Amino acid sequence: MTSIRERKIGGPATFALTLLLIMPALMAFGAAAGLSHEFGFPESALWLIYSASIYLGYLGVIVAAVVTVIEAFKREIALAFIWLMGTSVVIGICLLLLAPHFYRNPWYS
C-alpha cells in the first residue's frame, strides 16, 4: 500500500494575516518619511498617521512574530510560508526601528 501525504494548506492565509499585521509598520515608516522630507501632504495628517501607526506597528509586529513561531512549531503549513512570514516580521521590525530615525519627534527630543 502506498501512503498518500496530505497537502499542507493554510499557508497563504496565515502569510496574508502576517502581512496585514505588519502594515502599520509600513504606514509609520511612510508617514515618517513624508514628515521628514516635506511631501505635499498636510503635516497634521501625517503626524496623526505616524503617531497611531507606530504603536499599532509595535503591537502588530509582536503578534505577527508570535503567530509565526506558533505556526513554525505546529508544522501544519509549508516551510516556504514560514520563511516568508519570518522575513516579513524582520522587515517590519526594521521599518519600526527606522521610522523614528527618519522623523525626530519634537516633543521627545
KOLGU-4560 file (N, C-alpha, C; in nm, 3 decimals, padded with zeros to 5 digits):
<recs>
<n_xx: 00.082 n_yy: -00.118 n_zz: 00.000 ca_xx: 00.000 ca_yy: 00.000 ca_zz: 00.000 c_xx: 00.087 c_yy: 00.125 c_zz: 00.000 mol: A seq: 1 type: MET>
<n_xx: 00.049 n_yy: 00.216 n_zz: -00.082 ca_xx: 00.121 ca_yy: 00.344 ca_zz: -00.082 c_xx: 00.046 c_yy: 00.441 c_zz: 00.006 mol: A seq: 2 type: THR>
<n_xx: 00.123 n_yy: 00.517 n_zz: 00.079 ca_xx: 00.060 ca_yy: 00.616 ca_zz: 00.165 c_xx: 00.046 c_yy: 00.748 c_zz: 00.088 mol: A seq: 3 type: SER>
<n_xx: -00.061 n_yy: 00.813 n_zz: 00.115 ca_xx: -00.088 ca_yy: 00.941 ca_zz: 00.050 c_xx: -00.062 c_yy: 01.052 c_zz: 00.151 mol: A seq: 4 type: ILE>
<n_xx: 00.026 n_yy: 01.141 n_zz: 00.112 ca_xx: 00.057 ca_yy: 01.254 ca_zz: 00.200 c_xx: -00.049 c_yy: 01.361 c_zz: 00.184 mol: A seq: 5 type: ARG>
<n_xx: -00.091 n_yy: 01.416 n_zz: 00.295 ca_xx: -00.188 ca_yy: 01.525 ca_zz: 00.290 c_xx: -00.116 c_yy: 01.653 c_zz: 00.251 mol: A seq: 6 type: GLU>
<n_xx: -00.184 n_yy: 01.734 n_zz: 00.171 ca_xx: -00.127 ca_yy: 01.863 ca_zz: 00.135 c_xx: -00.136 c_yy: 01.958 c_zz: 00.253 mol: A seq: 7 type: ARG>
<n_xx: -00.031 n_yy: 02.034 n_zz: 00.271 ca_xx: -00.032 ca_yy: 02.133 ca_zz: 00.377 c_xx: -00.096 c_yy: 02.260 c_zz: 00.321 mol: A seq: 8 type: LYS>
<n_xx: -00.213 n_yy: 02.293 n_zz: 00.373 ca_xx: -00.282 ca_yy: 02.413 ca_zz: 00.328 c_xx: -00.290 c_yy: 02.510 c_zz: 00.443 mol: A seq: 9 type: ILE>
<n_xx: -00.328 n_yy: 02.632 n_zz: 00.414 ca_xx: -00.340 ca_yy: 02.733 ca_zz: 00.518 c_xx: -00.224 c_yy: 02.829 c_zz: 00.519 mol: A seq: 10 type: GLY>
<n_xx: -00.123 n_yy: 02.804 n_zz: 00.442 ca_xx: -00.007 ca_yy: 02.891 ca_zz: 00.439 c_xx: -00.034 c_yy: 03.029 c_zz: 00.382 mol: A seq: 11 type: GLY>
<n_xx: -00.102 n_yy: 03.038 n_zz: 00.267 ca_xx: -00.129 ca_yy: 03.171 ca_zz: 00.212 c_xx: -00.214 c_yy: 03.259 c_zz: 00.303 mol: A seq: 12 type: PRO>
<n_xx: -00.311 n_yy: 03.199 n_zz: 00.370 ca_xx: -00.396 ca_yy: 03.278 ca_zz: 00.459 c_xx: -00.318 c_yy: 03.329 c_zz: 00.580 mol: A seq: 13 type: ALA>
<n_xx: -00.233 n_yy: 03.246 n_zz: 00.635 ca_xx: -00.153 ca_yy: 03.287 ca_zz: 00.750 c_xx: -00.049 c_yy: 03.391 c_zz: 00.710 mol: A seq: 14 type: THR>
<n_xx: 00.007 n_yy: 03.376 n_zz: 00.591 ca_xx: 00.101 ca_yy: 03.476 ca_zz: 00.540 c_xx: 00.030 c_yy: 03.609 c_zz: 00.517 mol: A seq: 15 type: PHE>
<n_xx: -00.092 n_yy: 03.605 n_zz: 00.465 ca_xx: -00.168 ca_yy: 03.728 ca_zz: 00.445 c_xx: -00.200 c_yy: 03.795 c_zz: 00.579 mol: A seq: 16 type: ALA>
<n_xx: -00.230 n_yy: 03.715 n_zz: 00.681 ca_xx: -00.253 ca_yy: 03.771 ca_zz: 00.814 c_xx: -00.127 c_yy: 03.839 c_zz: 00.867 mol: A seq: 17 type: LEU>
<n_xx: -00.012 n_yy: 03.777 n_zz: 00.844 ca_xx: 00.114 ca_yy: 03.837 ca_zz: 00.888 c_xx: 00.139 c_yy: 03.969 c_zz: 00.816 mol: A seq: 18 type: THR>
<n_xx: 00.114 n_yy: 03.973 n_zz: 00.687 ca_xx: 00.132 ca_yy: 04.099 ca_zz: 00.613 c_xx: 00.035 c_yy: 04.206 c_zz: 00.662 mol: A seq: 19 type: LEU>
<n_xx: -00.086 n_yy: 04.166 n_zz: 00.696 ca_xx: -00.182 ca_yy: 04.261 ca_zz: 00.748 c_xx: -00.137 c_yy: 04.317 c_zz: 00.883 mol: A seq: 20 type: LEU>
<n_xx: -00.076 n_yy: 04.234 n_zz: 00.965 ca_xx: -00.027 ca_yy: 04.280 ca_zz: 01.095 c_xx: 00.096 c_yy: 04.368 c_zz: 01.083 mol: A seq: 21 type: LEU>
<n_xx: 00.173 n_yy: 04.354 n_zz: 00.975 ca_xx: 00.294 ca_yy: 04.433 ca_zz: 00.953 c_xx: 00.260 c_yy: 04.567 c_zz: 00.887 mol: A seq: 22 type: ILE>
<n_xx: 00.143 n_yy: 04.581 n_zz: 00.829 ca_xx: 00.106 ca_yy: 04.701 ca_zz: 00.754 c_xx: 00.119 c_yy: 04.831 c_zz: 00.834 mol: A seq: 23 type: MET>
<n_xx: 00.082 n_yy: 04.838 n_zz: 00.963 ca_xx: 00.102 ca_yy: 04.965 ca_zz: 01.035 c_xx: 00.249 c_yy: 05.008 c_zz: 01.045 mol: A seq: 24 type: PRO>
<n_xx: 00.341 n_yy: 04.912 n_zz: 01.046 ca_xx: 00.483 ca_yy: 04.948 ca_zz: 01.048 c_xx: 00.522 c_yy: 05.017 c_zz: 00.918 mol: A seq: 25 type: ALA>
<n_xx: 00.469 n_yy: 04.968 n_zz: 00.807 ca_xx: 00.495 ca_yy: 05.031 ca_zz: 00.678 c_xx: 00.432 c_yy: 05.170 c_zz: 00.672 mol: A seq: 26 type: LEU>
<n_xx: 00.313 n_yy: 05.184 n_zz: 00.728 ca_xx: 00.248 ca_yy: 05.315 ca_zz: 00.730 c_xx: 00.326 c_yy: 05.414 c_zz: 00.817 mol: A seq: 27 type: MET>
<n_xx: 00.378 n_yy: 05.369 n_zz: 00.930 ca_xx: 00.457 ca_yy: 05.457 ca_zz: 01.016 c_xx: 00.584 c_yy: 05.502 c_zz: 00.945 mol: A seq: 28 type: ALA>
<n_xx: 00.648 n_yy: 05.410 n_zz: 00.875 ca_xx: 00.769 ca_yy: 05.444 ca_zz: 00.802 c_xx: 00.739 c_yy: 05.544 c_zz: 00.690 mol: A seq: 29 type: PHE>
<n_xx: 00.630 n_yy: 05.522 n_zz: 00.617 ca_xx: 00.593 ca_yy: 05.615 ca_zz: 00.510 c_xx: 00.556 c_yy: 05.752 c_zz: 00.563 mol: A seq: 30 type: GLY>
<n_xx: 00.484 n_yy: 05.758 n_zz: 00.674 ca_xx: 00.449 ca_yy: 05.887 ca_zz: 00.733 c_xx: 00.572 c_yy: 05.959 c_zz: 00.786 mol: A seq: 31 type: ALA>
<n_xx: 00.666 n_yy: 05.885 n_zz: 00.845 ca_xx: 00.789 ca_yy: 05.947 ca_zz: 00.894 c_xx: 00.872 c_yy: 06.002 c_zz: 00.779 mol: A seq: 32 type: ALA>
<n_xx: 00.877 n_yy: 05.927 n_zz: 00.669 ca_xx: 00.949 ca_yy: 05.976 ca_zz: 00.552 c_xx: 00.880 c_yy: 06.100 c_zz: 00.495 mol: A seq: 33 type: ALA>
<n_xx: 00.749 n_yy: 06.101 n_zz: 00.495 ca_xx: 00.676 ca_yy: 06.217 ca_zz: 00.446 c_xx: 00.695 c_yy: 06.339 c_zz: 00.533 mol: A seq: 34 type: GLY>
<n_xx: 00.701 n_yy: 06.319 n_zz: 00.664 ca_xx: 00.722 ca_yy: 06.432 ca_zz: 00.755 c_xx: 00.863 c_yy: 06.488 c_zz: 00.746 mol: A seq: 35 type: LEU>
<n_xx: 00.960 n_yy: 06.401 n_zz: 00.727 ca_xx: 01.098 ca_yy: 06.448 ca_zz: 00.726 c_xx: 01.137 c_yy: 06.512 c_zz: 00.593 mol: A seq: 36 type: SER>
<n_xx: 01.073 n_yy: 06.471 n_zz: 00.484 ca_xx: 01.110 ca_yy: 06.525 ca_zz: 00.353 c_xx: 01.009 c_yy: 06.625 c_zz: 00.300 mol: A seq: 37 type: HIS>
<n_xx: 00.910 n_yy: 06.662 n_zz: 00.381 ca_xx: 00.811 ca_yy: 06.764 ca_zz: 00.348 c_xx: 00.745 c_yy: 06.738 c_zz: 00.213 mol: A seq: 38 type: GLU>
<n_xx: 00.671 n_yy: 06.628 n_zz: 00.207 ca_xx: 00.591 ca_yy: 06.600 ca_zz: 00.089 c_xx: 00.475 c_yy: 06.697 c_zz: 00.082 mol: A seq: 39 type: PHE>
<n_xx: 00.393 n_yy: 06.688 n_zz: -00.018 ca_xx: 00.282 ca_yy: 06.782 ca_zz: -00.036 c_xx: 00.160 c_yy: 06.754 c_zz: 00.050 mol: A seq: 40 type: GLY>
<n_xx: 00.172 n_yy: 06.666 n_zz: 00.149 ca_xx: 00.059 ca_yy: 06.633 ca_zz: 00.235 c_xx: 00.060 c_yy: 06.724 c_zz: 00.357 mol: A seq: 41 type: PHE>
<n_xx: -00.057 n_yy: 06.748 n_zz: 00.416 ca_xx: -00.061 ca_yy: 06.828 ca_zz: 00.540 c_xx: 00.013 c_yy: 06.757 c_zz: 00.653 mol: A seq: 42 type: PRO>
<n_xx: 00.090 n_yy: 06.834 n_zz: 00.727 ca_xx: 00.171 ca_yy: 06.773 ca_zz: 00.833 c_xx: 00.086 c_yy: 06.716 c_zz: 00.946 mol: A seq: 43 type: GLU>
<n_xx: -00.028 n_yy: 06.777 n_zz: 00.972 ca_xx: -00.112 ca_yy: 06.725 ca_zz: 01.080 c_xx: -00.165 c_yy: 06.586 c_zz: 01.047 mol: A seq: 44 type: SER>
<n_xx: -00.199 n_yy: 06.562 n_zz: 00.921 ca_xx: -00.248 ca_yy: 06.430 ca_zz: 00.881 c_xx: -00.136 c_yy: 06.327 c_zz: 00.890 mol: A seq: 45 type: ALA>
<n_xx: -00.017 n_yy: 06.364 n_zz: 00.844 ca_xx: 00.096 ca_yy: 06.271 ca_zz: 00.853 c_xx: 00.134 c_yy: 06.244 c_zz: 00.997 mol: A seq: 46 type: LEU>
<n_xx: 00.126 n_yy: 06.347 n_zz: 01.081 ca_xx: 00.158 ca_yy: 06.329 ca_zz: 01.222 c_xx: 00.059 c_yy: 06.232 c_zz: 01.288 mol: A seq: 47 type: TRP>
<n_xx: -00.069 n_yy: 06.245 n_zz: 01.255 ca_xx: -00.170 ca_yy: 06.155 ca_zz: 01.310 c_xx: -00.145 c_yy: 06.011 c_zz: 01.264 mol: A seq: 48 type: LEU>
<n_xx: -00.116 n_yy: 05.994 n_zz: 01.136 ca_xx: -00.087 ca_yy: 05.860 ca_zz: 01.084 c_xx: 00.038 c_yy: 05.803 c_zz: 01.150 mol: A seq: 49 type: ILE>
<n_xx: 00.141 n_yy: 05.885 n_zz: 01.164 ca_xx: 00.265 ca_yy: 05.838 ca_zz: 01.227 c_xx: 00.241 c_yy: 05.798 c_zz: 01.372 mol: A seq: 50 type: TYR>
<n_xx: 00.173 n_yy: 05.883 n_zz: 01.447 ca_xx: 00.153 ca_yy: 05.857 ca_zz: 01.590 c_xx: 00.069 c_yy: 05.732 c_zz: 01.614 mol: A seq: 51 type: SER>
<n_xx: -00.035 n_yy: 05.715 n_zz: 01.536 ca_xx: -00.121 ca_yy: 05.599 ca_zz: 01.557 c_xx: -00.055 c_yy: 05.471 c_zz: 01.507 mol: A seq: 52 type: ALA>
<n_xx: 00.008 n_yy: 05.478 n_zz: 01.391 ca_xx: 00.059 ca_yy: 05.355 ca_zz: 01.331 c_xx: 00.189 c_yy: 05.307 c_zz: 01.395 mol: A seq: 53 type: SER>
<n_xx: 00.264 n_yy: 05.394 n_zz: 01.462 ca_xx: 00.388 ca_yy: 05.347 ca_zz: 01.525 c_xx: 00.353 c_yy: 05.253 c_zz: 01.642 mol: A seq: 54 type: ILE>
<n_xx: 00.249 n_yy: 05.286 n_zz: 01.719 ca_xx: 00.211 ca_yy: 05.200 ca_zz: 01.830 c_xx: 00.139 c_yy: 05.075 c_zz: 01.781 mol: A seq: 55 type: TYR>
<n_xx: 00.055 n_yy: 05.090 n_zz: 01.679 ca_xx: -00.009 ca_yy: 04.972 ca_zz: 01.620 c_xx: 00.094 c_yy: 04.882 c_zz: 01.554 mol: A seq: 56 type: LEU>
<n_xx: 00.200 n_yy: 04.943 n_zz: 01.500 ca_xx: 00.307 ca_yy: 04.865 ca_zz: 01.439 c_xx: 00.381 c_yy: 04.780 c_zz: 01.540 mol: A seq: 57 type: GLY>
<n_xx: 00.409 n_yy: 04.836 n_zz: 01.657 ca_xx: 00.473 ca_yy: 04.757 ca_zz: 01.763 c_xx: 00.387 c_yy: 04.638 c_zz: 01.801 mol: A seq: 58 type: TYR>
<n_xx: 00.260 n_yy: 04.663 n_zz: 01.820 ca_xx: 00.168 ca_yy: 04.555 ca_zz: 01.856 c_xx: 00.157 c_yy: 04.452 c_zz: 01.744 mol: A seq: 59 type: LEU>
<n_xx: 00.147 n_yy: 04.500 n_zz: 01.621 ca_xx: 00.134 ca_yy: 04.410 ca_zz: 01.507 c_xx: 00.256 c_yy: 04.323 c_zz: 01.486 mol: A seq: 60 type: GLY>
<n_xx: 00.375 n_yy: 04.379 n_zz: 01.505 ca_xx: 00.498 ca_yy: 04.300 ca_zz: 01.488 c_xx: 00.507 c_yy: 04.192 c_zz: 01.595 mol: A seq: 61 type: VAL>
<n_xx: 00.469 n_yy: 04.226 n_zz: 01.717 ca_xx: 00.473 ca_yy: 04.127 ca_zz: 01.825 c_xx: 00.376 c_yy: 04.013 c_zz: 01.797 mol: A seq: 62 type: ILE>
<n_xx: 00.254 n_yy: 04.048 n_zz: 01.757 ca_xx: 00.154 ca_yy: 03.945 ca_zz: 01.728 c_xx: 00.196 c_yy: 03.862 c_zz: 01.607 mol: A seq: 63 type: VAL>
<n_xx: 00.251 n_yy: 03.926 n_zz: 01.505 ca_xx: 00.297 ca_yy: 03.853 ca_zz: 01.386 c_xx: 00.412 c_yy: 03.758 c_zz: 01.420 mol: A seq: 64 type: ALA>
<n_xx: 00.501 n_yy: 03.801 n_zz: 01.507 ca_xx: 00.611 ca_yy: 03.714 ca_zz: 01.548 c_xx: 00.559 c_yy: 03.594 c_zz: 01.627 mol: A seq: 65 type: ALA>
<n_xx: 00.462 n_yy: 03.616 n_zz: 01.713 ca_xx: 00.404 ca_yy: 03.506 ca_zz: 01.790 c_xx: 00.332 c_yy: 03.408 c_zz: 01.698 mol: A seq: 66 type: VAL>
<n_xx: 00.256 n_yy: 03.460 n_zz: 01.601 ca_xx: 00.186 ca_yy: 03.373 ca_zz: 01.506 c_xx: 00.287 c_yy: 03.292 c_zz: 01.426 mol: A seq: 67 type: VAL>
<n_xx: 00.396 n_yy: 03.355 n_zz: 01.385 ca_xx: 00.499 ca_yy: 03.285 ca_zz: 01.308 c_xx: 00.563 c_yy: 03.173 c_zz: 01.389 mol: A seq: 68 type: THR>
<n_xx: 00.596 n_yy: 03.200 n_zz: 01.513 ca_xx: 00.657 ca_yy: 03.097 ca_zz: 01.597 c_xx: 00.560 c_yy: 02.983 c_zz: 01.623 mol: A seq: 69 type: VAL>
<n_xx: 00.434 n_yy: 03.015 n_zz: 01.650 ca_xx: 00.334 ca_yy: 02.910 ca_zz: 01.674 c_xx: 00.317 c_yy: 02.822 c_zz: 01.551 mol: A seq: 70 type: ILE>
<n_xx: 00.305 n_yy: 02.885 n_zz: 01.434 ca_xx: 00.288 ca_yy: 02.807 ca_zz: 01.311 c_xx: 00.413 c_yy: 02.726 c_zz: 01.278 mol: A seq: 71 type: GLU>
<n_xx: 00.530 n_yy: 02.777 n_zz: 01.314 ca_xx: 00.654 ca_yy: 02.702 ca_zz: 01.288 c_xx: 00.659 c_yy: 02.577 c_zz: 01.375 mol: A seq: 72 type: ALA>
<n_xx: 00.613 n_yy: 02.586 n_zz: 01.499 ca_xx: 00.616 ca_yy: 02.470 ca_zz: 01.587 c_xx: 00.504 c_yy: 02.371 c_zz: 01.556 mol: A seq: 73 type: PHE>
<n_xx: 00.392 n_yy: 02.418 n_zz: 01.503 ca_xx: 00.284 ca_yy: 02.326 ca_zz: 01.468 c_xx: 00.316 c_yy: 02.247 c_zz: 01.341 mol: A seq: 74 type: LYS>
<n_xx: 00.395 n_yy: 02.303 n_zz: 01.253 ca_xx: 00.436 ca_yy: 02.240 ca_zz: 01.127 c_xx: 00.318 c_yy: 02.195 c_zz: 01.042 mol: A seq: 75 type: ARG>
<n_xx: 00.214 n_yy: 02.277 n_zz: 01.037 ca_xx: 00.098 ca_yy: 02.243 ca_zz: 00.957 c_xx: 00.096 c_yy: 02.316 c_zz: 00.823 mol: A seq: 76 type: GLU>
<n_xx: 00.183 n_yy: 02.416 n_zz: 00.806 ca_xx: 00.188 ca_yy: 02.486 ca_zz: 00.678 c_xx: 00.327 c_yy: 02.466 c_zz: 00.618 mol: A seq: 77 type: ILE>
<n_xx: 00.338 n_yy: 02.497 n_zz: 00.492 ca_xx: 00.463 ca_yy: 02.474 ca_zz: 00.420 c_xx: 00.576 c_yy: 02.561 c_zz: 00.476 mol: A seq: 78 type: ALA>
<n_xx: 00.695 n_yy: 02.508 n_zz: 00.468 ca_xx: 00.812 ca_yy: 02.578 ca_zz: 00.521 c_xx: 00.839 c_yy: 02.708 c_zz: 00.447 mol: A seq: 79 type: LEU>
<n_xx: 00.804 n_yy: 02.714 n_zz: 00.320 ca_xx: 00.825 ca_yy: 02.838 ca_zz: 00.244 c_xx: 00.743 c_yy: 02.953 c_zz: 00.304 mol: A seq: 80 type: ALA>
<n_xx: 00.621 n_yy: 02.923 n_zz: 00.348 ca_xx: 00.539 ca_yy: 03.028 ca_zz: 00.408 c_xx: 00.592 c_yy: 03.069 c_zz: 00.545 mol: A seq: 81 type: PHE>
<n_xx: 00.650 n_yy: 02.975 n_zz: 00.616 ca_xx: 00.712 ca_yy: 03.011 ca_zz: 00.745 c_xx: 00.827 c_yy: 03.108 c_zz: 00.722 mol: A seq: 82 type: ILE>
<n_xx: 00.909 n_yy: 03.081 n_zz: 00.619 ca_xx: 01.020 ca_yy: 03.172 ca_zz: 00.587 c_xx: 00.969 c_yy: 03.308 c_zz: 00.542 mol: A seq: 83 type: TRP>
<n_xx: 00.864 n_yy: 03.311 n_zz: 00.461 ca_xx: 00.807 ca_yy: 03.438 ca_zz: 00.418 c_xx: 00.751 c_yy: 03.517 c_zz: 00.536 mol: A seq: 84 type: LEU>
<n_xx: 00.686 n_yy: 03.447 n_zz: 00.628 ca_xx: 00.632 ca_yy: 03.514 ca_zz: 00.746 c_xx: 00.744 c_yy: 03.569 c_zz: 00.833 mol: A seq: 85 type: MET>
<n_xx: 00.849 n_yy: 03.490 n_zz: 00.854 ca_xx: 00.962 ca_yy: 03.537 ca_zz: 00.934 c_xx: 01.033 c_yy: 03.654 c_zz: 00.870 mol: A seq: 86 type: GLY>
<n_xx: 01.046 n_yy: 03.651 n_zz: 00.738 ca_xx: 01.110 ca_yy: 03.763 ca_zz: 00.668 c_xx: 01.026 c_yy: 03.889 c_zz: 00.679 mol: A seq: 87 type: THR>
<n_xx: 00.895 n_yy: 03.875 n_zz: 00.669 ca_xx: 00.810 ca_yy: 03.994 ca_zz: 00.681 c_xx: 00.813 c_yy: 04.050 c_zz: 00.823 mol: A seq: 88 type: SER>
<n_xx: 00.826 n_yy: 03.965 n_zz: 00.923 ca_xx: 00.838 ca_yy: 04.014 ca_zz: 01.061 c_xx: 00.970 c_yy: 04.091 c_zz: 01.078 mol: A seq: 89 type: VAL>
<n_xx: 01.078 n_yy: 04.039 n_zz: 01.023 ca_xx: 01.207 ca_yy: 04.109 ca_zz: 01.032 c_xx: 01.201 c_yy: 04.243 c_zz: 00.959 mol: A seq: 90 type: VAL>
<n_xx: 01.137 n_yy: 04.246 n_zz: 00.843 ca_xx: 01.122 ca_yy: 04.372 ca_zz: 00.770 c_xx: 01.038 c_yy: 04.470 c_zz: 00.850 mol: A seq: 91 type: ILE>
<n_xx: 00.933 n_yy: 04.423 n_zz: 00.914 ca_xx: 00.851 ca_yy: 04.510 ca_zz: 00.998 c_xx: 00.930 c_yy: 04.567 c_zz: 01.115 mol: A seq: 92 type: GLY>
<n_xx: 01.015 n_yy: 04.486 n_zz: 01.176 ca_xx: 01.099 ca_yy: 04.534 ca_zz: 01.286 c_xx: 01.195 c_yy: 04.641 c_zz: 01.235 mol: A seq: 93 type: ILE>
<n_xx: 01.255 n_yy: 04.619 n_zz: 01.120 ca_xx: 01.346 ca_yy: 04.718 ca_zz: 01.063 c_xx: 01.275 c_yy: 04.848 c_zz: 01.032 mol: A seq: 94 type: CYS>
<n_xx: 01.154 n_yy: 04.839 n_zz: 00.978 ca_xx: 01.077 ca_yy: 04.961 ca_zz: 00.948 c_xx: 01.043 c_yy: 05.038 c_zz: 01.075 mol: A seq: 95 type: LEU>
<n_xx: 01.009 n_yy: 04.965 n_zz: 01.180 ca_xx: 00.976 ca_yy: 05.033 ca_zz: 01.306 c_xx: 01.100 c_yy: 05.093 c_zz: 01.372 mol: A seq: 96 type: LEU>
<n_xx: 01.216 n_yy: 05.035 n_zz: 01.349 ca_xx: 01.338 ca_yy: 05.094 ca_zz: 01.403 c_xx: 01.383 c_yy: 05.215 c_zz: 01.322 mol: A seq: 97 type: LEU>
<n_xx: 01.354 n_yy: 05.215 n_zz: 01.193 ca_xx: 01.397 ca_yy: 05.326 ca_zz: 01.108 c_xx: 01.302 c_yy: 05.445 c_zz: 01.112 mol: A seq: 98 type: LEU>
<n_xx: 01.174 n_yy: 05.422 n_zz: 01.139 ca_xx: 01.076 ca_yy: 05.531 ca_zz: 01.136 c_xx: 01.110 c_yy: 05.644 c_zz: 01.233 mol: A seq: 99 type: ALA>
<n_xx: 01.143 n_yy: 05.617 n_zz: 01.360 ca_xx: 01.178 ca_yy: 05.729 ca_zz: 01.449 c_xx: 01.309 c_yy: 05.799 c_zz: 01.410 mol: A seq: 100 type: PRO>
<n_xx: 01.396 n_yy: 05.731 n_zz: 01.337 ca_xx: 01.520 ca_yy: 05.794 ca_zz: 01.294 c_xx: 01.497 c_yy: 05.888 c_zz: 01.177 mol: A seq: 101 type: HIS>
<n_xx: 01.395 n_yy: 05.859 n_zz: 01.096 ca_xx: 01.363 ca_yy: 05.949 ca_zz: 00.985 c_xx: 01.301 c_yy: 06.078 c_zz: 01.036 mol: A seq: 102 type: PHE>
<n_xx: 01.211 n_yy: 06.066 n_zz: 01.131 ca_xx: 01.142 ca_yy: 06.184 ca_zz: 01.184 c_xx: 01.163 c_yy: 06.189 c_zz: 01.333 mol: A seq: 103 type: TYR>
<n_xx: 01.241 n_yy: 06.284 n_zz: 01.376 ca_xx: 01.262 ca_yy: 06.303 ca_zz: 01.520 c_xx: 01.145 c_yy: 06.376 c_zz: 01.579 mol: A seq: 104 type: ARG>
<n_xx: 01.081 n_yy: 06.316 n_zz: 01.677 ca_xx: 00.965 ca_yy: 06.376 ca_zz: 01.742 c_xx: 01.007 c_yy: 06.499 c_zz: 01.819 mol: A seq: 105 type: ASN>
<n_xx: 00.951 n_yy: 06.617 n_zz: 01.789 ca_xx: 00.992 ca_yy: 06.738 ca_zz: 01.861 c_xx: 00.949 c_yy: 06.739 c_zz: 02.007 mol: A seq: 106 type: PRO>
<n_xx: 00.853 n_yy: 06.658 n_zz: 02.044 ca_xx: 00.806 ca_yy: 06.655 ca_zz: 02.181 c_xx: 00.898 c_yy: 06.577 c_zz: 02.272 mol: A seq: 107 type: TRP>
<n_xx: 00.974 n_yy: 06.482 n_zz: 02.215 ca_xx: 01.061 ca_yy: 06.397 ca_zz: 02.297 c_xx: 01.208 c_yy: 06.421 c_zz: 02.272 mol: A seq: 108 type: TYR>
<n_xx: 01.244 n_yy: 06.522 n_zz: 02.196 ca_xx: 01.384 ca_yy: 06.547 ca_zz: 02.165 c_xx: 01.456 c_yy: 06.617 c_zz: 02.277 mol: A seq: 109 type: SER>
</recs>
